Every structure is written in structure tokens, then in C-alpha cells.
Amino acid sequence: MNSLNQLELLYHSLQPGLVSFCKGYVKNEEDAIEIVNDAFLAVWDKKEYLTLDKNLKAYLYKAVKNKSLNFIHKKKLLTNDVEDEIDLDSTYPSPFEILEFKEAQILLDALIDKLPDRCKQIFLLSRKEGMSHKEIAEIMDISTKTIENQIGIAIKIIKTGFAKSNKSALFSLFVF
């Protein structure tokens, strides 16, 4: 499969979520769609340097966030309307928040790697791929109750790991 086909598949799977995410910033669906499309065009322009893997999803969300903030900033400068002003400083994470998030992401990845193989596979299909319990059950040829149990086990193990590391406040940010 060539990179255009891969990008097209990625676009169709991620675009709705990215648009929804972007609308949280720009409050307008047409603007959000345009921003998301711009982000995908930027990925296409950098296709020689980027790989179409799980890190690309994070890259796209970060790109959409940055493009959204730039859009808001430009709109603010153009309209200069006091009622529509947004406190941009509050939307940027502090260096401490960025570091804490990265540490928590590393912890989550390590905890997921320690899960039993089947439990790990089910959890990743559910949380990373966004598949429903029914879809996972059909793929793995097991019951939805087993899926629910395995995800419950994974969440319990991950929650315990976060609690032991004093990062329990960030637990729900990653798992749900």
C-alpha cells in the first residue's frame, strides 16, 4: 500500500475525532474542518520525514491544537472584539505540565507493556484503536463479557501503577 492510500485511510479514521477536538478550540465546524485538512496537508508535505504509525496520531492532534491556537490568535487580532477575547496564556501548558504529561505517558506505556498478552491486546484495541467491545469480540472470537473483564483487569493494573507512582491524578486522562 502506498503512502497516499495509508494517509487516506488515516484521514478517514482520525478526521472526525480531530474535527471534534478542534471545535473545542475554534467553536465552529467549518473552521475546524479546514484546520484539520490543513494539518493533513502538512503531513502529506512532510511524508518523506514522517512514518504512518501510532506517533503520527499524536503528531496530528498536536498540529491541530497548534493550528487552532494560531487561528484563534489571528481571529482575535482581526476582530479585536473584547467579548470574544480568549486568554491564550491559559491554553498553553506550562513546562512543568508538559514534563508531567510526558512522564505519565512513559509510565502508561510501561504499564501497558507489563499486561498479560491477551489483556494488553484487548486493551490496546479498545483504547488506542477505539474499537467497541463487540468488534473486539468478533475479531478475537471471544465473548464481550471476556472483553469487559480483560479491560477491567487492565484498568485496575494501570490504575494501581499510577497510584504507586503518585500520578493518579493523570490516570483518567490516559485510560478513558
N, C-alpha and C positions, 0 to 999 in steps of 0.2 A: 504494500500500500504506500503510495507516495505521500509526501508531507502535506500537499493540498487536501487530499482526502482525509488525512488524520486531523488536520486543522478544522475541516468542515464538520467532522464527527464531534470534535471537541466543542466547536461553536454550538452545535445543536444540543449538546448535553449541558453546557455551562451557561449559555446565554440567558435563559430565564432566571436563574439564580443571581447572576451578575446584574441583570436589569433591576431586579428587586432590591438587591444590595445598594445599587447606585441610587435608586429612588429614595432611599433613606437619607441621602445627602441632598440631591437636587430637587426632590419633591415633584418631578414632572416626568411622565413616562417617555415622551418623545425625546427629551433631553437625555434621559437615562439610556435609551436605546442607542442614540447617537454616540454617547460616551463609550458604551460597551463595544460598539462597532469600531470606534477609533482604537480601542485597546487591542482588539483582534487584528486590525490592520497593522498596528505597531509590532505585534508578534510575528505577523507574516513578513514584515520588513526585516525582522531580525532572525528569520528562520535558520540561517546558517549558524547562528550562535546559540540558539535555544534548542532544547530537546523536548519532545512532546511526552512528558511524564508527569508524575504527581506534583513535582515542583512548579510546573507550568500553571497549575490551577492557583497556587498561592501567588505566583507572579501576576496572573491576570487580576486577582482580587486586589492586590496592592496597586497595580496600574490603574484599575478602575477607581479606586479610592483617591489616588493622586490626581487623576483627571477630573474627578468630581470636585475635589477641593479647589483645583485650578479654575474650573468652571464657575464655582460659587464666588471665588475671589474676583474673577473678571466681571461677573454679573454685578457684584457689589460695587466695583469701580465704575461700571457703566451706569447703573441706576442711581447710585448714591442715595438711596432711599433709606432713611433711618429705621423705618418699621421693618424692612426686610434684611437689615444687617444681621450677620451671624458672627458670633465670637469664634473666629478661626483658631485662636490660640487654644481653645478648649477641645478642638477636634484633633490636634496633633498630640500624639503620645509623648510623654517625657522620656528622656534616655533611660531612666530607671524602669519605666513601664515597658519599654522595648526590650531591655535586658531580661526583665522578669518574664515576659512573654516567651522569649527565646529559650530561657531555661526551662520553663514549663513545657514547651513543645519538645525539647530534648527528653525531659522526664517522661512525657506521654509516649514518645516513640520507643523509649527503653522499656516501659511497662507493657506496651503492646507486643514488643518482641519477646517478652517473657511469658506471654499467654500460651496455653497449650495450642498446638497447631490448628485443630478444628475450631476451637474457640476464637483464635486470632483471625482465621479466615472469615468466619461468620461476622465477627465484629467489624472487620475492615469492609466487607461487602455492605454492611448496614450503614456504618458511619462515614466511611470515606467515599464509597461509591453511591450512597444514597438509595440503596435498594430496599424494597419493602420485605417484611418477613416472609410473605407469600412467594415473592420472586426468589429469595434465597432458598427457601424450602424446595421449590421446584428445581432449581439448579443443582442443589446438593442431594436431592431425593431423600429428604428427611421431613419430619413434621414441623409445622410452625411453632408448636409448643417447644420442641427441641431448640429451635432458633431463639425463642424468647428466653429459655433457660440459659443458653450459652451466652447471649448478650448480657443477661443479668449477672452471670459469673464474671464476665469481662469487666463490666462496670464496677462490680464490687472490688475486684482486684485492683483496678486502676484507681478507684476512689481511696482505697487503703494506701496505695503507693503515694498518692498526692497528700494524704493526711500525714503520713510518716515524714514527708519532706517539707511540711509546713506550707504547702502551696495549695491547700484545699480550697481556698477562695477562687482559684483559677480552674478548678476541676470542671465545673459546669460549662465553662467557656469552650472546652475542648470536646467533651463527650456528648453533649446534647445538641 
